[in-house]
Amino acid sequence: MTPERNLRVLVVDDHDVVHWGFRLLLTEQPWVERCLSASNAEEALAMARRYDPHVALVDLFLGEESGAELCEAIRRESPTTRVLLISGAGWISPQAAKAAGASGFVSKDWSADDVAAAVRMVGKGMTVFAPRAEQPAAALSEREREVLSLMASGATNKEIAERLFLSPHTVKEHTSALYRKLNVRNRAEAVQRAERLGLTN
């Protein structure tokens, strides 16, 4: 059995805290030889050219830039670099990710251990694609989407009722329907699930 190689990993994310967290996580892994970082496409491409990382962990949304487009560019600059896309709010189909040259896509909702394991698997030549969260059992109505959007902004049921010119009782009925359709138990879970499904954008 061949010994496992140590990996050079490039983290590309434009959020300082997320960036710091991933670097801390990966630097602690015994199989990571070096953890590089970039906060935009230009820096990422310069790092890819200079260090030829084994894996690039790339945020799907880098400010105004597209992580999928950056994936293609990294693969052109450093063909041996395998790209793992990651996102906290969006989703890309395995087909689209593969078309961009990515070897995987994971969610920031995953645990630190699972994200690290995905980086390691991609570095070993495997692919890792997060299944899309289940879609709601039934499509949300326009009114339910409005209620959900206001819930996500932190509005109370009373405030939602005032904003949408509805009775508090009607708002309560809408929230109950949302919980049922999203298969969640409370407001926090509903907002989190909706963000994962891209329903609040």
Secondary structure by P-SEA (a helix, b strand, c coil): cccbbbbbbbbbcccaaaaaaaaaaaaacccccbbbbbccaaaaaaaaacccccccccccccccccaaaaaaaaaaacccbbbbbbbccccccaaaaaaacccbbbbccccaaaaaaaaaaaaabbbbbccccccccccccaaaaaaaaaaaacccaaaaaaaacccaaaaaaaaaaaaaaaccccaaaaaaaaaaacccc
